[in-house]
Amino acid sequence: MHQPDEAPSRRSFLSLAGAAATSATLLQVMTGAVPATAAPVTDGLAKPAPRVGNGRTVAVLGAGPAGLAAALKFTEAGYRVTVLEAQGRVGGRTLTARPGDKISEVWADGSVRTQTCQFDKDLYLNLGAGRIPYHHQRMIDFCRRLKVPLEPYIHTTTANLLQTDKAWRGAPRPNRRIANDTRGYVAQLLAQAIPKATPGIDALTPAQRDQLTSLLIEFGALTEKEKEYVGSTRSGRAKTLTVNQLEEPVDPLLLKDLLASEFWKQNFYQDAKLDWHTTSFQPVGGMDNPWRHAAAALPAGTVRYNTPVFGIQLDGTGVNVGWTENGANKVERFDYCLSNIPLSVLRKQVTLYGFTDDFRSAVQDTPFAAACKVGWQANRRFWESERYQIFGGISWVDHEITQIWYPSNDYFSPTDKGTLTGAYNSYQKAETLGDRPHEERLGVARTGGTKLHDELAGNAIVPDALGMSIAWLKVPYQLGAWADWQPELPTHKKLYSTLIYPQGQDNFFVIGDQVSALPGWQEGALMSAEWAYEWIVNGKRAVRAPVQQVPDSRALTTGEI
């Protein structure tokens, strides 16, 4: 991690910018071309087509999903692309921890605290983005083009658990019992209301009432005659089957306990919401693999690592960009600039020259949400044992940690080892968890996790030495998880409307999921890169009208209403 000790003053920045512009102009006059240093050898996926870009230059600030997607598109169109990445890796918040990887956080006192991943070989944990919904077709097509293999990501299994302190004496209950017993009771109440004079039902013909009754009997597994819910093997079996043991349903949970639990307030129905529908996918080997492939597909030298940007100046038909590289400050002029820098970082670490007051205000005032993850290497995949029979999915817990994710890969591993996401929360809970030191985060996650699995109570199966955590508000060059757009705040319409449109002479764009209809999702990042590309390359300029409504970041990232 490298940060400049001191950014240049406005005078020195402009001096460097002027020198850079003069040098570029003289070279173009002498050779009739852009500088040779801006023309890397083409390799990988990107295939320049000079007839489109004609050698014009594009600076992409940040090698996250939007930045790399844009870099590939512009390179293929014949533009000369430079990607400036502040860190020594690609992917941004699409971060996968593997053995030997270091995760650093900067705390309020200025201290830098670093963890080193101690997992066994070939084990990994996704500390940022974790899944690709089937209808996020930009992401799926991106992986297809780069030949990144995908595998199913399991969001929900009926063996997943829900624990609440409000019912069942705090003991967890399987998804299948909560889901199917609730369905049975609701179906019973509706079926018993059909013969009565009830608004809505009165409008049905006798034949339609019979059809509705038939539907409810099947929907809720009701008895044919009494139309009652007395339990069902949909919720599980009371005893293990043997040759002399016939199928017997488990006793249904009582309706009063289901209501007292308020399970629906713990994201139990998250998978009914569009961005969590089955089927979802994950890249084989780690969520960051598409972006590692993307960087490798670009011409050699396109991505320049450890090059934090300190200044951006709109300069008529171009954009001057200043960055630090190998301890020296540099400024270069580009025809276009696409900033994938999170707005939370842009306002703190980058000086902006020549931008409007509205744009500066939008950069300054756009809030970012917190998110926190904790995970371990488990030396035994206990969740897949006969006791639990959980193969992927999410269990929900009435605790600060909110949820536990089980891996959707390496089932029946010969080593019986795997990684478990022991906590994933956001907003206020993430701020609270993230303000704890790493060791305390592990302790909190362990305490919450034991409400579901007593195997987490000690270090024998899940050792703290093999634990990892991340608080995205503290990660350098990220400083948050996603732009926290809130439709109920009228000011957010103006901020969002300002940020989605280009600045200067249509040569500077903010990109990333932060300015998309899907904040917090990689699909949103690709959407924004596509928006900038269509505007610049294909001339599909949009009418600069205020948006009618901003995305609801909390709903889109957590499923909460």
Secondary structure, 3 states (H helix, E strand, C coil): CCCCCCCCCHHHHHHHHHHHHHHHHHHHHHHCCCCHHHCCCCCCCCCCCHHHHCCCEEEEECCCHHHHHHHHHHHHCCCEEEEECCCCCCCCCCCEECCCCEEEEECCCCCEEEEECCCCCCCCEECCCCCEECCCHHHHHHHHHCCCCEEEECCCCCCCEEECCCCHHHCCEEHHHHHHHHHHHHHHHHHHHCCCCCCCCCCCCHHHHHHHHHHHHHHHCCCCCCCCCCCCHHHCECCCCECCECCCECCCCCHHHHHHHCHHHHCCCHHHCHHHCCCEEEECCCCCHHHHHHHHHCCCCCEECCCCEEEEEEECCEEEEEEEECCEEEEEEECEEEECCCHHHHHHHCEEECCCHHHHHHHHHCCEECEEEEEEEECCCHHHCCCCCCCCEEEEECCCCCEEEECCCCCCCCCCCEEEEEEEEEHHHHHHHHCCCHHHHHHHHHHHHCCCCHHHHCCCCCCHHHEEEEEHHHCCCCCCCEECCCCCCHHHHHHHHHHCCCECCCCEEECCHHHCCCCCCHHHHHHHHHHHHHHHCCCCCCCCCCCCCCCCHHHHHHCCC
